[in-house]
Amino acid sequence: MSLDQADEVPTFWNEFDIDEFLYTIPLDEGINANLDAEWLTPAELEERERIRVRSAQIRLTYPTGSSSAGRPASTNVPAQILPTNIVPTPTIPEHLDFQQQLPPATRPSSLPSSSDSSTRGPNLGNAPPTKPDTNPSSLRRSSRSTFGQSPSRYTPEAFCASINDPSLSVQEETLAYHAALETDYSTGDYNGCDPRAYAAIHRLHDPDSPSFHEAMHGPDSEHYINAMKTEISQLLKQKTWERIPRASVPNGPDGKPRRVLKGTWVFKLKRLPDGSPLKYKARYCVRGDMQKEGIDYFETYAPVVQWSTIRLVLTMILSNEWSTKQVDYTNAFAQAEIQEEVYIDPPKRFWRSRWYSQSASPTKSLYGLKQAPKTFFDKLKAGLEERGFQQSQLDACLFMKKNMICLVYVDDTILASPDSEAIEREITGLGVSTDEQRHQFQLRDEGEVGDFLGIRIEKLGTRKFNLTQTGLINKVLKASDMETCNSVETPAFTTALGTDKEGPPFKESWKYATVIGMLMYLASNSRPDISFAVHQCARFTHAPQDSHAVAVKRILRYLQGTKEKGLIIEPTSNLQVDCYVDADFAGLWNSENDQDPICVKSRTGYLIMFMGCPLTWVSKLQTQIALSTMESEYIALSQSMRELIGIREVIKEIQTFVISGKTRTPIFRTFSKAFTLDTIASSTVYEDNEACLKFATMPKMSPRTKHIALPYHFFRTKVVELEIKVIPVSTHSQLADQFTKGLPTGKFQAARKALMGW
């Protein structure tokens, strides 16, 4: 019943007390409980359809028509995704306490078809509500032979493949996302969720990172089981935990029992940079998402070495002809003692039924704990400082002492020295010994630097490194279905890429964000030639359009023809840090909506080189809107100078502690020549804008330049103080030009030759 404002309110309405009771008015027989579509708003119609689709999919999860196995009736499903055999349970040695009975991979014999409208359930929008039958004699009884037993909760991927439809609407993908929140993909357990949640995870599936069920029943199960044994053996050898009764877990500050953290197995097939398999790994991880701050952990930050520092050290290694060694720490995080009290469940599949009333209290840090990286880094730092290393004050993962450099990236370490025997002695000293007064580590010598963080570092002669990531390029080409595409000469079009809100939508089967993530790792490490193209595509990760997919495909076509190429590091004899700076003033003006402020933003591009080798490069939009070409160039110059000053100080630290062998930390005066005891040759900044050049070197302000933000002026007093020269350079010799705009083929190849070496 509805009333207009002029209608009189019925008197019986006053008898309703809506604050305490909920009244249900019964409908006459035969009347539909739902309103007709013509009475509903578009939003209400959309909500009704969403509920109908969800209910229909849940009915598919619990089908009524079945075969003798209680599965859906046979439909048109490809036979290759429906294996009928069950992988036998592997035999595990008794001394490792591996649970003998693994749940079998129960698979359906047939699947429902997503195109069969008869199996999609009734139309809930028009069906009247039915009253439940309360007669006990008419209740349905289960007739299955396994009644009373716990059935397998595993949902096979074949069931997901039948509904893996790339044409799902945004509403359907949103529904699958919310269903995924209630699904544990590591075990396959689900709570009656919409099966499309499994379709979403199926698209993101990485065969090199299988779930627990896939690892135990897949073709590589034997390798992964052996990896699990190795992991548990190592944890037991390191005395990682102490087993305690669950009843002895103390209460927390709120008076309730402390949460016992669950664990999970993570599997990974590690590959070399060229894509070939290296080894199978199994890692037992604690569910760090269950930790509470202030109870289970406190500080969590752990630094990693900057890639500019890595390239700087590689350049110095070649110029001085030093020897190198790469070290990996065995089960690194578990080697550091944990400071907080944490309680965990024993590892899955390695504990017997009589242990269900017990838990474990870790004495060492475990993977998955939020504080694990910091705990290990603190121990490694203390161990290096005990052996005479000094930590850099600009890069926390750079350690130095007389004639030796140590770079740390979590549990991967590079040692460099002119004396190869000194490196061997240092590695031996870091290892386990009888000296209990020093921090000791279980480590593995991996030989000379070759593969570091997924990057192949190939030495060509005595003074040349070639950094390549062929395996990652092949992986991104496969992920985007571009393995057989033709190649192009340049990675970007000469016109800027805009938002394109009115253009056709993104319709590719691959995930835009996934491909962009891999391309960004390429661009920031070994392929600076695609930095501009990747960055302008990364701006639209949140809402890609078809034009953005075309731009990404052009990058992939360029990589297809240059997949074997990489960044060549070949130092010259000129001990100097140079910086090339450029800016593209309002470069998006013709590509973006003229009412959007982003259309007038400028792009900064700069390249910093040491001894002729690239150390760092940047291509990004400026946060401040520049009002002139000179201002945009000046902002770019200021941003590059901050990076340049930091790199100069790192070089001077290396000269002080490594070359000169100083052990006393000097008195620091930030960004001055007194920062360390030694200096390096002057640096040169190349700028192709005359107005910017004059404004940067002359301490004169005019009414037209007073509005420029004060932070951008900080470097002007450092130009003379730090022996930095700002000189003009022609546009044709400006190496940073390729980081601000798409160049034609001839200019791009010339700039790439000077940057990449090929």
JOKASUL-V855734 format. One record per run of one state. SS is the DSSP state (alpha for helix, beta for strand, coil for the rest). FROM is the first residue (numbers start at 1). TO is the last residue. If there is no record, write none. Layout:
SS,FROM,TO
SS,FROM,TO
This chain:
coil,1,10
alpha,11,15
coil,16,36
alpha,37,39
coil,40,41
alpha,42,61
coil,62,78
alpha,79,81
coil,82,93
alpha,94,96
coil,97,116
alpha,117,119
coil,120,135
alpha,136,138
coil,139,156
alpha,157,161
coil,162,169
alpha,170,180
coil,181,183
beta,184,184
coil,185,188
beta,189,189
coil,190,195
alpha,196,203
coil,204,211
alpha,212,217
coil,218,220
alpha,221,237
coil,238,240
beta,241,245
alpha,246,248
coil,249,250
beta,251,251
coil,252,256
beta,257,257
coil,258,260
beta,261,261
coil,262,262
beta,263,271
coil,272,276
beta,277,286
coil,287,287
alpha,288,290
coil,291,292
beta,293,293
coil,294,296
beta,297,297
coil,298,306
alpha,307,320
coil,321,322
beta,323,329
coil,330,331
alpha,332,335
coil,336,336
beta,337,337
coil,338,342
beta,343,344
coil,345,352
alpha,353,355
coil,356,357
beta,358,362
coil,363,363
beta,364,364
coil,365,371
alpha,372,386
coil,387,389
beta,390,391
coil,392,397
beta,398,401
coil,402,403
beta,404,409
coil,410,411
beta,412,417
coil,418,419
alpha,420,430
coil,431,442
beta,443,445
coil,446,450
beta,451,452
coil,453,454
beta,455,459
coil,460,464
beta,465,468
coil,469,469
alpha,470,479
coil,480,504
beta,505,505
coil,506,511
alpha,512,525
coil,526,527
alpha,528,538
coil,539,544
beta,545,545
alpha,546,561
coil,562,566
beta,567,569
coil,570,576
beta,577,584
coil,585,596
alpha,597,600
coil,601,602
beta,603,610
coil,611,612
beta,613,621
coil,622,628
alpha,629,659
coil,660,682
beta,683,687
coil,688,689
alpha,690,697
coil,698,709
alpha,710,713
coil,714,715
alpha,716,721
coil,722,723
beta,724,728
coil,729,730
alpha,731,733
coil,734,734
alpha,735,739
coil,740,744
alpha,745,756
coil,757,758
